[in-house]
Each structure stands twice: as C-alpha cells, then as structure tokens.
Amino acid sequence: MNEKDLWQLVKKYIPGHLIRIENISTKGVPDVHACHNGKCVWLELKIGSGNTVYFQSSQVAFFHEAKKHKETCRVLMRKNELLYLINSEIFINSVYKTIKGDRVGFNINELSKAFIWGQPWKWNEIAQKIYE
C-alpha cells in the first residue's frame, strides 16, 4: 500500500468535504483538508515501515504554525494492517532525529498517545476521532 491507496480509503470512508492538497509550491502543507459538521482538520497521510515514520521538517513547522492559530492537524498512518491516528502535537512535542537535510524521523514505538485500529478498521470510529 502507498499513500495514494490510503487516500482512496479516506475518500471512501471518511465523511465530509475532503480536498486532497497537491501543492508543490508551499512545502509542509498536509495532504488533506477535511470538513464535516462545522469541524475542519488538516490530515497528513503516511505509510509506516520499520520503526520510524518520516516527515519533512517543513511539515513539522506547519504543525507548529497551525497550533498557534488553533487549527487541528492529525496524522493518519498505515503500518502493515494497523491504522494509527496521531494528533500533530505529539510530533511537535516529541524528540526526533534529523535524517538528511529536510527529513526528520520519529520512532513509531514512542507514539504512545496514538489511536490504533487493527483490521477490520472501524471507519465510523476513525472518522469521529479525526473530527474531534
């Protein structure tokens, strides 16, 4: 599975007005802007492999800026058969290691405040947590 496949699942199962952001001119903007019942969130899609999830430092900077303006950002990550939903504040407050240039890595095992679902995924519950 790749990020495009995860987007197809989100589009199919998460209610609301969802817009896939494919903006190459502004670095760090999350992949999806979603609104439902008056609640809007930014959603970054990730595919996990190994024990590390990678971000561009500009993505973490976006999380910081969004927090200043009381915007909600979440990360939806698939690793094998698990789905993780993680509030972006976890990444803002976590220790990360710089990999190369603009990339930073977070240890997946240290994301203790993530919501985690195994298959079959409970999309109604996932949607509720996304928009909380």
Order of alpha helices (4+ residues) and beta strands (2+ residues): alpha-beta-beta-beta-beta-alpha-beta-beta-alpha-beta-beta-beta-alpha
